[in-house]
C-alpha cells in the first residue's frame, strides 16, 4: 500500500488510525439508537465503503472511505450486539468473536495480500458485509413477527476507574503486536505477507485458548496485562531476523489478551446493553487511536534515522572493502542509494542481486553483502525498540491500574520477569559496529597493492581531504557524488555542490 499509493509510514498508520478514531466516536452515537434495523444499515454502508477502499487510487481517498467504513462498522457492531443478545445468552459468542476478530486481522490480511493484493483485504469484506446485512434483516423480521422487543432496562454502567483505565491502556499496548510487529516483519525484515501472516496466527490462537481460563475477573485482567507487557517487552531486543523469535512474545501477549479482555469488558466493566457495549468498544478503539498517534511518528522517525545511518554505514563498508577502486563508487550508488524506509531490506537484497554479476571478486562482494545486511537489520530492530518499549509500559500501567494484586497475579508477574530476563540473557548476534571515521584524522587504507591499489588509496585520501574541508564525513561526500537525492541534501547541509568542478577541486586541494 505504501509503495502503490506513494504513502508514508505515518499515512499507512492513519489507514488504521482514522478507522479506529471515527469508529470510537460513531459508537458513542450508535449506542443510543434503539432501532434494530441499525445492523443491516450499518452492514450495507460498510460493504459499500469496503468496495470503495478496494479501488481507491490515492491515500487521501482511502482515508476518507475508511472513515465511512468506520461509521458503518459502528452501526453494525451495536446492532449485532442486540441481535445476538450478547448481554444474555449470546455473551459467549460475542466475547469469542471479539477476541478472535481483534487478534486475527493481521494474519488474515497478510494471507489475502500474499494470495492476491492488499486491495483484496477490502474487496473480500464487501460480500461478507452484504451477507451480514441480509442476515440482520431476516432476524429483524423474525423478531418483529414474534413480537420480540429489546429490553430498555439499563444496568448501572459506572465501572471503577481502575478497570476503565486498564482497558484503554491495554488496548493501546496491543498496537505493539497488532501493528508494530507486522510492520517490523514486512517492512523491516522484508518478510513475505504470507509468512508474516503465518507467524502472527500465534496471537489469536493463544488468545482464544486463554479466554476459557476461569478465575476472578480482576486476577485475570491484571495477570493478562502483565503477560501482554512481558510479550511486547521481549520484542524490544530480538536475537535475529527470524520469525521463530517472535513466537514466545506472541504467545505471552495472546494469552494475556485472552485473559484480560473478557475480564475487563463484560465483568469488571458492565456490558449488558447495546449502549454499554458501544461505550466499551469506543474506549478500546480510542486507546488504539491514541497509541497510533503517539507511536507512528516515533516509529517512522526512528526508521528514517536507521535507514539514513545504514546508508552511511553501507557506504563506509563499500569504501573499505577490498574491491577494485573503479567499482566502489558505483557500488555505493547501486547498493545504498536506493534504500528507503518502505522496504529497506528488500531493496538492499534486490540491489545486491543486480550488482553481483558485475563484480569480479565474488568472495569480497559476498562478505560486503553479508555485513551490509546485518548492519541494516540491526538498525531496523533498534528503530522499532522505543515504540515496543512504550507499548510494554502501557500494558504494565494497565496492570498497575488494577492494584491491589492477589498472590496469583504476583506469581505471574514474577514468572514474567524471570522469563523476560532469561530471554534478554540470551546472546544477541550483533554485527561488528561500522565506524564513521573523522576524515580529518589519518586512517588505514585498503592498500590492495599494485597500481590500482595505489590509485585507490590516493583517491580515498583525496576524498578524506575534501570531506574534511567541507565539514562532512567521507561517506556523505561519496554518496553525494553518486546519488542525486544525497547530492541535494549535501548541498543544503554543507553549502557546496560536490559534483561541480569548482566545488570538488576546492575540496580536493583543501582551499
N, C-alpha and C positions, 0 to 999 in steps of 0.2 A: 504494500500500500504506500509506504514511504517513497519507494522508488517510482512507482507508476504515477502517483499524483504529485510528485515533486514536493513532498511534505517534510517537515522537520520532525524530530522525535517528540517535541512538545505538542505539535499538531496531532501526531499519532496518539499520544496520551489523551488529547482532547476528544478524540473519537470515542473513547470510553468516558472521559470526564464530563462531556456535555450530556451524554445519555444519563449518567448517574445523577447529575445535578438537576436536570429537568424532571427526571423520574421522582427524585426526592420531593420537589415542590409540587408536582402534579398529584402525587399520592395523598398529600395533605388535603387537596380539594376532592379527589375521587373518593376518599374515605367517608365523606359526608353525603355522598349520593346514595339514595336508598333504592333506586330503580334497578331491578335485577337484570335489565337488558344491557347494563353498562359493560358486562363482559363481552357480549357479542359485538357491540360497537367498538370497544377498545381493540378487539382482535382484528376487525376489519381495517381500522386505522393503522395498526401495527403491520398488517400484511401489505397494505399499500405503500407505507413508508419503507418497508424492507425491500420491495421491488425497486423503489427509487434509490435506496442506498446501493443496491447491486449494480445499477447502471450509472451512478454518479461519475462525472469525469473531472471534477475538481474537489479539492479538500473542503472548500467552503460549502459546496452543495452537499457533500457527505455529512458535514457537521450539522447543517440545517435539517436534513432529513433524519439524522439521529435524534434531534430534539423532538420531531414529530413522532418518531418511533417510541420515544420515552413516554409521550402523552398517551399513546395507545396502550403501552405496556402498563401504565398506572391503572387505567380503567380495567384492563384485562385481569390484572392481579387482584384488585379489590373485588371484582365480580366473581373470579374463580374462588376466592375465599368463601364467599357466600354460597355459591353453588355446591362447593364441596362440603359445606357445613363444617369448615375447619375449626370452628370454635367448639364442636362437639364430636360426633362420630368420625368425622373426616380429619381429625387432628393428625393422626399418624401419617396419612398420605400427604398432607400439606407440609409437614416437617421434613419427611424424607425427600420430597420433591424440591423443597427449598435448599436443603443441604447439597443434594446431588447436582442440581442445576447451577448453584452458586460455584461449586468447585470444578465441575466437569467442562465448563465453557472453553477454557484454553485447549483442552485435549481434543474436543470435537472440532473446534475451529482450526486447529493445526492439521487434523486429518482431512478436512474439506479443502484447505488451502493446498495441501500436497496433491490431493487427487484431482483438483480442478484449478481453483484460483481463489484469491481472497474474496472475490465477489460472491462466490458460492455460499459463503457464510450467511450472507444476507438473502440471497435468492432462495435458498432452501427454507428459510424461515417463513416466506410468504405463503406457500401452500399449507404448511403446518398451522399457521395462524388462521388461515381461512377455514381449515377444518375445525379449529377450536371455536371459531365464530358460529359455525353450523351446529356444533355440539352444544354450545351455550344456549343457542336459540331453542333447540329441542328441549333442553332441560327447563328453560323458562316456560315453554308451552305446557310441558308436563306438570310443572308445579302449579301453574295457573289453573290447569284443568282439575287438579286435585284439591285446589283451594289452599295450597300451602302458602304460608306467609312468613316473611323473615321476622324474627323476633327483634323488637326495637329496644329490648331491655339492655342497658349498658352496665357493664361491670366497672367498678372503680379502676380507672386506668392510671392512677398515680402510683408508679413504682418508686422505690427508693432511689436516691441519687446515685449510689454506687453502681447498681446494675445498669442504670441508664448510661452512665459514663463508660462502663466496661463494654457495652455493646457497640457504642460509637468508636471507641479506641480499638477494639478487636477488629471491627470491620475495616478500619484504616490500616491496621497492621497486615491484614491479609492481602493488601496490594503487593506486598513483598513476594508472595508466592503465586498470585494470580496475574500479575502484570510484569513486575521486575524480573522474576525468574525466566519467564517466557522471553522477555526482551533480551536478557543475557544469552539464553540458548540460541535464539535465532539471529540476533543482530551481533552479539559479541563473539559467540563461538561458531557462527555460521553453520549451525545445525539445521538439517532439513526440517520443514514443518512437520512431516510425519514422524520423524524420530523424536522431535521435541514433544509432539502430541503423545506418543507412546510413553515418554518419560514422565509427563505430568499427569498420567492416569493414576499414578500412585496416590495423589492427593484426594480425589473424590472417592476412591475405593476405601482408603483409610477412614475418611470422614463418615461414610455411610455405615461402615462396620462399628465405629466408635459411638455412633448415635444410639445404638441399642444398649450401651452400658448403663446399668441402673445406678442409683445413688442420690444423695441430696443435691438439689439443684445448685446451691451455692458452691458446694465442693466441686461438682463437675465444671461449673463455669470458671472457677479460679484455676483449677488444675489444667483445664483446657487452654486458658490464656497463657499459662506458664509454658505449656508444651508448644504452642504457636510461637512464642517468643524464642524458645530454645531452637526450634527448627529454623526460623529465619536467621537467627544469630549464626548458625552453622554455615549459612550461605555467604557470610562476610568474607571468609577465607577458605576457598576450596583448594585441595591439593593439586588439581589439574583440570583441564578442559575435557572431562569425561562425564558422560551422563550418569554413570553409576554413583558418582559422588553426590548427586542430588537426591538419591533415593531416601536415605535416612532423614535428612532435613524435611523432605516432603511427608514422610511417614509421621514424624512428630507433629508437623503443622496440621496434617489431615486429621490425626487423632484428636488434636486439640480443638480443631474446628467442629468435629462431630460431637465432642463433649460439651463445648461451651455454647454453641449457637442455640440448640433447642433448650438448654437450661436457662439461657437469658431470655430468649423470645418465646414466651408461652408459659414460663414457670415463674422466674423471678420478676419478669415484666408481663403483665396480663395481655393475652391475645385471644380474647373470647368473642370479639365483634369485628366486623369489617373495618370499622374506624380505628380500633386498636391495632389491628394488623397493618393497616396503612401507615399509622404513625411509626410503628417499629421498622417497617420496611423503609420509610423515609429516613429514619435515624441511621439505619445501616448504610444506605446509599449516600447520605450526607457525609458519613465518616470516610467512605471510599473517595468521594469527591475532594474532601479536604486533603486527604493523603496524596492524591494525584496532583493537586495544586502545589503542594509542598515538595513532592518528590520528583515530579517530572523535570522541572528546571534543574534540580540538583543532579539527577542522573544525566541529563543532556549536557550540562556544563562540564561535568566530570569526564564524560565520554569524549567531548570535544577536546578537552585538555589532554586526555590519554592518547587520542589519535595524533594530535599535534606533537606530543612528546615522542610518540612512536615514529613519526616521520623523521624527526631529528636523529633519534637513536638508530633507525634503519639506515639513514644516510651515513652516519658515523661507521656503521658496520661495513657498508659498501666501500667507503673511502679507505678503511683499514684492512680490507680483505686483500689477500694475496692473488689479485687478479690483474690482467693486463691493464695498463693505465687508460687506454682509449675506451675500454668497456665501462669504466667506473661511473663517469657522469651519466652516460646513457642508462646504466642500470639504476642509478639513483632516481632518475626521472620515471623509468618504467615501473620499478618495483614500489616506490614510495609515493610518487607524485599523485597516483590515482586513489589513494586510500582516503576514505571519508567515514564519518560516524554511522552511515547507514548499514553497511556490511563490511567492516574493515578487514576481517579475516578472510572472508570470501574473495574480496578484491585483491588482497595480497596473494592468496593462493592462485588466482587466475593470472595475475601478473607474473608470478614465478613460473607458471606453466608456459606462458608465452615467451619468456626470456631465456629459459634454459637451453633450447636448441641453438641459440645464437652464441652461447658461451663455450669456449674450448675446454677450459679447466672445469670439468663437471664436479669433481670432488670438492674443490674450493667453493663452487657455487652452491652445492648442496649443504655444505656447512654454514654458509651465509644464510641460506633459506631457512634452515632449522633455527638458527639464532634469531632471525627476524620474526619468525612465527612465535617462538617462545616469548620474546620481548613484547609482542603485540598482545598475546593472551594475558600475560601478567599485567599489562597496563589496563586492559579492559576490566579484568577482575578487580583491580584496585579502584577503577572508576565507579563500579557498582557498590563497592563496600560501604560508603557512607549512607546510601539510601537503604541498604539492607539493615544497617545498624539502627537507623531511625525507626524502621518498621518493627524490629525486635524490641526496641524501647517502648513503642506504643503498646505492644502486646503485654509487656511486663507491667506497664502502667495500668492496663485493663485488669490484670490480676491484683494489683495493689488496691484498685478501687473496690475490690470485693473483700478486703480485710474486715474482720479477723479471719485467718485461715485455721482450719482444723488440722489434725495430725496427718490426714491423708494428703492434703494439699502440700503440707510441709515436706512429706516424704517424696511427693512428685517433684517438688522444687529442688530438693537435694539430689535426687536422681538425675534431673535435667542438668544441673550444674556439673555433676560428675561426667555425664555423657558428653556435654559440650567441651568440658576440659579435656577428656580423653581424645575427642576429635581434634581439638586445636593442638594437642601434643603430637599428633602425627606429623612426620616430616613433610614439608611442602616443597615440591620441586620448583624452586625459583631459579630463573636463569641468572647467569652472571651479569651484574649491572653493566650497562653500557655507559661509559663516561663521556660526557660532552666537555672536552678539554678547553682550557683557555688558549685561544690562538696566539696570544702574546707571549706565551711561555714555550720553551723548547719541548718537543715531544718526539717519541720514537716514530720512525717512518717505516713503511712496509719493507723497503730495501730488498726487493725481489731479485736484484742482481742484473747484470748486463746493461746494455744501452737503454732498453725500455725501463728497467728498474731505476736507473739514474734519472731519466727524464721524469718518471713518475714522482720520485722523491722531490725533484726540483719543482714540479707543478704543485705538489701538496704544500711545500714550504711557501711558495708564492701565494697559494690560496690562504694560508695562515696569515701572511703579511697583510693581504687585502682585508681579511676579516677583522684583524686587529685594528687596522686603520679605520674601518667603518664602525667598529664597536659591536660587531655581531659575532656569532660563533662561525666556525668554518662550515658546519653543516647547514646553517641557514643560508650562507652565501652559495654553497654548492646547489642547494635546492632552487634558489632564485635563478641560477644560471640555466636550469633545465626545465623549470615548471613556471608557466605564465602566472598562475594564481599566486604562487610563492613569490614571484618577482614583484607583483603589485604590493603584496604585504610587506616585502622587504623595503620597497621604496617609501611606503608610508611610515614604516617604523624607523628607518635609518636615514631617510632623506637623500638616497642616492640610487640610481638605476645601475645595478651591477653589470647589465648587459650592454650598456652604452660604452663606446670605445674610450671616452674620456674618463668615465667612472671607473672602469676596470683598470685602465692604465694608472689612474691616480692611486687606486688601492694597491696595485702590484708594486709600484715604485715607492709607496709609503709617503706620498707627497701631502 
